[in-house]
Amino acid sequence: MKAVRFMGLIMAPFLGACNGAFYYPVQEDLYDPRKMGFQLSDERIPSTDDVLLAAFWFKALTAEPRKKLIIHFHGNAENMTSHFMFTAWLSEKGFDVLTFDYRGYGRSTATPPTREGLVEDGCAVFRWVAQHPVLKTYEVHVIGQSIGGAVAIASLAHCPELPVQSLIIDSSFSSYRRIARQKLGGFFLTWPLQYPLSFLVTDDWSPIDGIAKLSMKMLFLHNPHDPVVPYKLGRELYEKAVAPKTWMDVSIEGHTSAIADPESPYRLHVLEFLR
């Protein structure tokens, strides 16, 4: 009986969190992009279930805008008021950038984030762009970082109404269940149970199921020593993608570190790819 009770204590928090454990939203604003010299407008995008998504539309800062739009799917923590720094710099290179908060994040409707809900939010952003009087004429590219890469892939596979020219996946993974298993295997209490416990995490909307349906050119970035998303799971996703595709090892330490630093050489690679 004691062993059963002990197992229950270990499993209870995991069962309670389960699929929701992938999301760490913050509601309050963290940084103000206007104080950094960016030109932007605040947008509200309707999604399903009466959810309204908050978005920043960064306007191109060059004399001759490219009429190319970058849609940014950010990672799982905080909100767009910190994540915008990964992509807003592209507005200085002539691109427009649209970054948004999923449900439950930042200024978006305070509905608990779910995997299906985030995919619906991605689809809602694509529909909004496709119907926008200005942006519907733009060439569209997508950047997804970490869990944002997983959401972007599932949204593109599920809602193909918006033509997308290219997709950049930064430090993402192949399967929700596989990454849960990796995390359980890294903790001494759950290591013996990593396989049975991982099956409590559903694999619905996993990017490995959607990536082969996409035909745009793709660029994958991943640090071989990524402390958050195992390199192996990023490679699995890349292997399932169809050509044209490019893989790039990132030598900068950390997670989603390729384009974080203004001096990063990978920003030049991203620009080359987008051009």
Secondary structure, 3 states (H helix, E strand, C coil): CHHHHHHHHHHHHHHHHHHHHHCEECCCCCCCHHHHCCCEEEEEEECCCCCEEEEEEECCCCCCCCCEEEEEECCCEECHHHHHHHCHHHHHHCCEEEEECCCCCCCCCCCCCCHHHHHHHHHHHHHHHHHCCCHHHCEEEEEEECHHHHHHHHHHHHCCCCCCCEEEEECCCCCHHHHHHHHHHCCCCCHHHHHHHHCCCCCCCCHHHHHHHCCCEEEEEECCCCCCCCHHHHHHHHHHCCCCEEEEECCCCCCCCCCCCCCCCHHHHHHHHHC
